[in-house]
Amino acid sequence: SDSHDNMLAPPLAGIKYKYQQFYPNRTKFIAQMADFVKQPSSENALMKGPVRKFGLMPKVVLSEEEMLKITAFIYDAELAVPKWFPAHFKEQHGQDWTQ
């Protein structure tokens, strides 16, 4: 979507950025993201603002192998960014968005 107002969840690129701040190591990133997706909780959420705004994501039912493949893809891929996101990122973090 072109609008920040119509979002149902934060963009994946933003989630990836936040996880990489905490877990720059690929293996740890994959493990931590997979753990959260399997059992989302407010306590374990890295993104407190989006959880307040959108609520917790639903629990995802996938095999361990599928979950690790998806989270590895998120770590490795260059993800699409909505048009509004770089300005939002700069406002939130005081720095330019770079992938």
N, C-alpha and C positions, 0 to 999 in steps of 0.2 A: 504494500500500500504506500501511496505517496504521502499519507498523513500520519503524523504522530498520534493524533487523537483517535484514530480508528484501530489502533493496535489491540490485539488480544493477548500479546506477550511481548517481552523485549526481543529485539532482533538477535538472531543466533550469533552474528559477528560481535555484538556487545557482550553476550554471555561468554563467548570464547575469550575475549579480551580480559574480562574479570577473572576467569579461571586461570589464564596464563599469568596474571599478576601474582596469584597465590601459588600456582603450581607450574612454574616454567618448564620443569622436567616433563617430557612427553609421557612417560610411563605413569607418573604420579597424577598428571592431568587426566589421563584416560581413566585411571582407577577411581579418582575422586568424583569425576563427572558421572561415571557409570553408577557409582554408589548412590549419588543423589537422585538420579533418574529412577533407580529401582525403588528407592524409599524416600520420596521428597518430604522434608520437614522444615518448619520455620527455623528450628535450631541449627540445622545443617546448611541452610541457604547462604550462599555468598552474596547474593543480590537482594538485600533486605528491602530496598526501595521498590523494585519490581514485584516482590512478593506482596508488599502492602498494596500496591496498585492493582495487580492482576490476580492475587491469590496464589496459592501453591499450584504447581502443575500437577495434573493427575499422574498417578503411578503408571509407569509404562511396563507392560507385560511382554518381555522379550527374553530369549535365552541369553545366558551369560555371553556366549560367543557373538550373538547379534549385537548386544549392547556394547561390547568392546569394539566391534567393527565400526559401529556408528560414532562412538566417541573418538576413535582414532581418526575417522574421516574428518570430524569437526576440527581436530587438532591440525591435521595435515592440509586441509583444503583452504583455498582462498575463497571466503564466503561472500556472497552478494550483500551489499549494504543498501538499505533504503535511502532515497535521495535526501531526506531530512536528517539522517543520522549523523553525518560529520558535524553539522552545526550544533546538534543536541550534545554530542560528545564533547565538543569544545566548551560548551556552556557548563557541562557537568564536571569536566576534568581540567579545564584551563589549559588544554593543549590540543594540537591538531590531531585528527584521526589519521593514523597510518596503519595499513595492514601488514 
